[in-house]
Amino acid sequence: MEDILDVYQLPYDAQRPVVCMDEKPYQLLADVRKPIPMSPGNVRKIDSEYERKGTCSIFVFTEPLVGKTYAHARARRTKTDWAEEIRSLLEERYPSVPKVYQFKV
């Protein structure tokens, strides 16, 4: 953990940007009953019952040293989806950064 925190303390280098990636499956939910809006003296009331509308996968890339964030939702998370997100990161978001690896999707 300390090694990772040390990376965040490095000065910004446009040729070697620090990019963090996270992916998360997410449930898509809908309200069964319409929430009751807040009124003076009362908070908004939401029923705990919900309807499941499926799932998606959220891919998030952040560049903490400059405050950039990019998020993209996909219907699923397969190895091809992951590879396409990495390709997009390398070829579309950071095309001028020298590449060490070549990806084929």
C-alpha positions, 0 to 999 in steps of 0.5 A: 500500500505504501508503494502505491501511495508513493506513486501518487506523490510523484510529480506529474509526467505527461509521458507517464500518466498515473491512471487508476482503473476500477470495474464494478458490476452494478444492479439496475433497480426501479422503485415499485412505489413512487417515492413521497417527496419531502415536505416542510418538516418531513424527509423524502420517503422511499420504500425498500421494495424494488424491481430488479431491471438487470445488471451492468458493469461500470468501468472507471478510469481516473488520473488523480494527479490532474483530476481527470475521470472517465466512466463507461457502463456496459451491459456485461463484463467479459474479457472482450469488454475489458480489453475494449476499455483498455484499448480505448484508454490507450488509443483514444484517451492517451494516444501520445503516451509511449506504449509498452504492450500491443493489444488485439481485441 
